[in-house]
Amino acid sequence: MANGIPVRLSGDLTIRARAVAATLDRSLTEQVEHWARLGQVVEDAILATTVQRLKTRSYDADLQARVSLATTSEGRAKAAELIQRRNPVAHGLDAKGKIRVVRTRKPKLR
């Protein structure tokens, strides 16, 4: 790491960054730097008052607990059940490897 300095990251951010980095073929450091660059671009592109309004509207006091639950097998099972219940269409691969609809039904909204 040329001219780098050590930085402490929260465990939750590290877990999310590692998961995304793995799918995008990046290192943990590259992923965090990518997100930091995106944040810089967004802050340069919009007014500070807009950033404040977005933060206020998107604030969720339970977010930390929800993210923590999502990293557990129980949380993943609940998410899968909710997605399956709300999503009327499921896709799969046919014998030739082509994506096709494998299930269609009316979604349950609750």
RODODREN-546589 format. One line per 10 residues: number of its first residue (from 1); their letters; for each residue x, y, z of N, C-alpha, C, O, CB. Coordinates in steps of 0.2 Angstrom, whole numbers. Glycine has a CB too. Example, Ala and Ser with C-alpha at 12.3 -4.5 7.8 and 13.67 -1.06 7.14 Angstrom:
# residues 2
1> AS> 66/-28/39/62/-22/39/66/-16/39/71/-17/42/57/-22/45  64/-11/35/68/-5/36/64/0/39/67/6/40/70/-3/29
//
This chain:
# residues 110
1> MANGIPVRLS> 4/-6/0/0/0/0/4/6/0/7/8/5/-5/0/6  5/9/-6/10/15/-6/7/21/-3/1/23/-4/11/16/-14  11/24/1/8/30/5/2/29/9/-2/34/10/8/36/0  0/23/11/-6/22/14/-5/23/22/0/22/24/-9/15/12  -11/24/25/-11/24/32/-16/19/35/-21/18/31/-12/31/35  -15/16/40/-20/11/43/-27/15/45/-26/20/48/-18/7/49  -32/12/44/-39/15/46/-43/9/49/-43/4/46/-42/18/39  -46/11/54/-51/6/58/-58/7/55/-60/12/54/-51/7/65  -61/1/53/-67/1/50/-72/-3/54/-70/-8/58/-67/-2/43  -78/-2/55/-83/-5/59/-83/-13/56/-82/-14/50/-90/-2/59
11> GDLTIRARAV> -85/-17/60/-86/-24/58/-91/-25/52/-90/-29/48/-87/-29/64  -97/-21/53/-102/-22/48/-100/-19/42/-102/-22/36/-108/-18/51  -97/-13/41/-94/-11/35/-89/-16/32/-90/-17/26/-91/-4/36  -85/-18/36/-80/-23/33/-84/-29/30/-82/-31/25/-75/-25/39  -89/-32/33/-92/-38/31/-96/-36/24/-95/-40/19/-98/-40/36  -99/-30/24/-102/-28/18/-97/-27/12/-98/-29/6/-107/-22/19  -92/-24/14/-87/-22/9/-83/-28/6/-82/-29/0/-81/-17/12  -82/-33/11/-79/-39/8/-84/-43/4/-82/-46/-1/-77/-44/14  -90/-43/5/-95/-47/1/-95/-44/-6/-95/-47/-11/-102/-47/4  -96/-37/-6/-96/-34/-13/-90/-34/-16/-90/-36/-22/-98/-26/-12
21> AATLDRSLTE> -84/-34/-13/-77/-34/-16/-77/-41/-19/-74/-42/-25/-72/-33/-11  -79/-46/-16/-78/-53/-19/-82/-54/-25/-79/-57/-30/-81/-58/-14  -88/-51/-26/-92/-52/-32/-89/-47/-38/-90/-49/-43/-99/-50/-31  -85/-42/-36/-83/-37/-41/-75/-38/-42/-72/-34/-45/-84/-30/-39  -72/-43/-39/-65/-45/-40/-61/-39/-38/-56/-37/-41/-64/-47/-47  -62/-36/-32/-58/-31/-29/-56/-33/-22/-59/-38/-19/-62/-24/-28  -51/-30/-19/-49/-31/-13/-53/-27/-8/-57/-23/-10/-41/-30/-12  -53/-29/-2/-57/-25/3/-55/-17/3/-59/-13/3/-55/-27/11  -48/-16/3/-46/-9/2/-48/-6/-4/-51/0/-4/-38/-9/2  -48/-9/-10/-51/-6/-16/-58/-5/-16/-60/0/-18/-49/-11/-22
31> QVEHWARLGQ> -62/-9/-13/-69/-8/-12/-71/-2/-8/-75/2/-9/-73/-14/-9  -67/-1/-2/-68/4/2/-66/11/-1/-70/16/0/-65/3/9  -61/11/-4/-58/17/-8/-63/18/-14/-65/24/-15/-51/15/-11  -66/13/-17/-71/15/-22/-77/18/-19/-80/23/-22/-73/8/-25  -80/16/-13/-85/19/-10/-84/26/-8/-88/30/-8/-88/15/-4  -78/27/-6/-75/34/-3/-75/38/-9/-78/44/-9/-68/33/0  -73/36/-15/-73/40/-21/-80/42/-23/-81/48/-25/-69/37/-27  -84/37/-23/-91/38/-25/-94/44/-20/-98/48/-22/-96/32/-24  -93/43/-14/-95/48/-9/-93/55/-11/-96/60/-10/-93/46/-2  -86/55/-13/-83/62/-15/-87/65/-21/-89/71/-21/-76/61/-16
41> VVEDAILATT> -88/61/-26/-92/63/-32/-99/65/-30/-101/71/-32/-92/57/-37  -102/62/-26/-109/63/-24/-109/70/-20/-113/75/-22/-112/58/-20  -105/71/-16/-104/77/-12/-102/83/-16/-105/89/-15/-99/76/-6  -98/82/-21/-96/87/-26/-102/89/-30/-102/95/-33/-90/85/-30  -106/84/-32/-111/85/-37/-118/88/-34/-122/91/-38/-113/79/-40  -119/87/-28/-125/90/-25/-124/95/-19/-119/95/-16/-130/84/-23  -129/99/-18/-128/104/-13/-128/101/-6/-131/95/-5/-134/109/-13  -125/104/-1/-125/101/6/-132/101/9/-133/96/13/-120/106/10  -136/105/7/-143/105/10/-147/99/7/-151/96/10/-147/111/8  -145/97/1/-148/91/-2/-146/85/1/-149/80/3/-147/90/-10
51> VQRLKTRSYD> -139/84/3/-136/79/6/-140/78/13/-141/73/15/-128/80/7  -141/84/17/-144/84/23/-151/81/23/-153/77/27/-144/91/26  -155/83/18/-162/81/17/-162/73/15/-166/70/18/-165/85/11  -157/71/11/-157/64/10/-155/60/16/-158/55/17/-151/62/4  -150/62/20/-149/59/26/-155/59/31/-156/54/34/-143/62/30  -158/64/32/-164/65/36/-169/60/34/-172/56/38/-167/72/36  -171/60/27/-176/56/25/-174/48/25/-179/44/26/-178/57/17  -168/47/24/-166/40/24/-164/37/31/-162/31/32/-161/38/19  -164/41/36/-162/39/43/-167/33/45/-173/34/45/-162/45/48  -164/28/48/-167/22/51/-164/20/57/-158/18/57/-168/16/46
61> ADLQARVSLA> -167/22/63/-163/20/69/-162/13/70/-158/11/74/-168/23/75  -166/9/66/-165/1/67/-161/-2/62/-160/-8/61/-172/-2/66  -157/3/58/-153/0/52/-148/-5/54/-147/-10/52/-150/6/48  -144/-3/60/-139/-7/62/-141/-14/64/-138/-19/62/-135/-3/68  -147/-14/67/-150/-21/69/-152/-25/63/-151/-31/63/-156/-20/74  -155/-21/58/-157/-25/52/-151/-27/48/-151/-33/46/-161/-20/48  -146/-23/48/-140/-26/44/-137/-32/48/-135/-36/45/-135/-20/44  -136/-31/55/-134/-37/59/-138/-43/58/-135/-48/57/-133/-35/66  -144/-42/57/-149/-48/56/-147/-51/49/-148/-57/49/-156/-46/57  -146/-47/44/-145/-49/38/-139/-54/37/-139/-58/32/-145/-44/33
71> TTSEGRAKAA> -134/-53/41/-128/-57/41/-129/-64/45/-124/-67/45/-122/-53/44  -135/-65/47/-136/-72/51/-140/-76/46/-143/-74/42/-139/-71/58  -139/-83/48/-143/-88/44/-150/-87/45/-154/-88/40/-141/-95/46  -153/-85/51/-160/-83/52/-162/-77/48/-167/-77/45/-161/-82/60  -158/-72/48/-160/-66/44/-160/-68/36/-164/-65/33/-155/-61/45  -155/-72/34/-155/-73/27/-161/-78/25/-164/-77/20/-149/-77/25  -163/-82/30/-169/-86/28/-176/-82/28/-180/-83/24/-170/-92/34  -176/-77/33/-182/-73/33/-182/-68/26/-187/-68/24/-181/-68/39  -176/-66/24/-176/-62/18/-178/-66/12/-182/-64/8/-169/-59/17  -176/-72/12/-177/-77/6/-185/-78/6/-188/-78/1/-173/-84/7
81> ELIQRRNPVA> -188/-79/12/-195/-81/12/-199/-75/10/-204/-75/7/-197/-83/19  -197/-69/12/-200/-63/10/-200/-61/3/-205/-60/0/-197/-57/14  -194/-62/0/-193/-61/-7/-197/-66/-11/-201/-64/-16/-186/-62/-9  -197/-73/-9/-201/-78/-12/-209/-76/-12/-212/-77/-17/-200/-84/-9  -211/-74/-6/-218/-72/-5/-220/-66/-9/-226/-66/-12/-219/-71/2  -216/-61/-10/-218/-55/-13/-216/-55/-21/-219/-51/-24/-214/-49/-10  -212/-59/-23/-210/-60/-30/-214/-65/-33/-213/-71/-32/-202/-61/-30  -218/-63/-38/-222/-68/-42/-219/-72/-47/-221/-77/-49/-228/-65/-45  -213/-70/-49/-209/-73/-54/-203/-75/-52/-199/-72/-48/-208/-68/-60  -201/-82/-53/-195/-84/-52/-191/-87/-58/-195/-89/-63/-195/-90/-47
91> HGLDAKGKIR> -185/-86/-59/-181/-88/-65/-177/-93/-63/-174/-94/-58/-177/-82/-68  -175/-97/-68/-171/-103/-68/-167/-104/-75/-169/-100/-79/-174/-109/-65  -163/-109/-75/-160/-111/-81/-163/-117/-84/-165/-122/-81/-153/-112/-80  -164/-117/-91/-167/-123/-94/-161/-128/-96/-155/-126/-94/-171/-121/-101  -162/-133/-99/-157/-138/-101/-152/-135/-105/-146/-138/-104/-161/-144/-104  -153/-130/-109/-148/-127/-113/-144/-121/-109/-140/-118/-112/-151/-125/-119  -146/-120/-103/-142/-115/-99/-145/-108/-100/-143/-103/-98/-135/-115/-101  -151/-108/-104/-155/-101/-105/-159/-99/-99/-162/-104/-96/-159/-101/-111  -159/-93/-97/-163/-91/-92/-171/-91/-94/-172/-89/-100/-161/-84/-89  -175/-94/-90/-182/-94/-91/-186/-93/-85/-184/-94/-79/-184/-101/-95
101> VVRTRKPKLR> -193/-91/-86/-197/-91/-80/-199/-98/-78/-201/-102/-82/-204/-87/-82  -198/-99/-71/-200/-106/-69/-206/-106/-64/-209/-111/-63/-194/-109/-65  -208/-100/-62/-214/-100/-58/-217/-93/-58/-213/-88/-58/-212/-101/-50  -223/-93/-59/-227/-86/-59/-233/-87/-55/-237/-92/-56/-228/-84/-67  -234/-82/-51/-240/-83/-47/-242/-76/-44/-238/-71/-45/-240/-87/-41  -248/-75/-42/-249/-68/-39/-245/-67/-33/-245/-71/-28/-257/-68/-38  -243/-61/-32/-239/-59/-26/-243/-58/-20/-249/-56/-21/-234/-53/-27  -240/-60/-14/-244/-58/-8/-240/-52/-5/-234/-52/-4/-243/-65/-3  -244/-47/-4/-241/-41/-2/-239/-41/6/-236/-36/8/-245/-35/-3  -241/-45/10/-240/-45/17/-236/-51/19/-235/-52/25/-246/-45/21
//
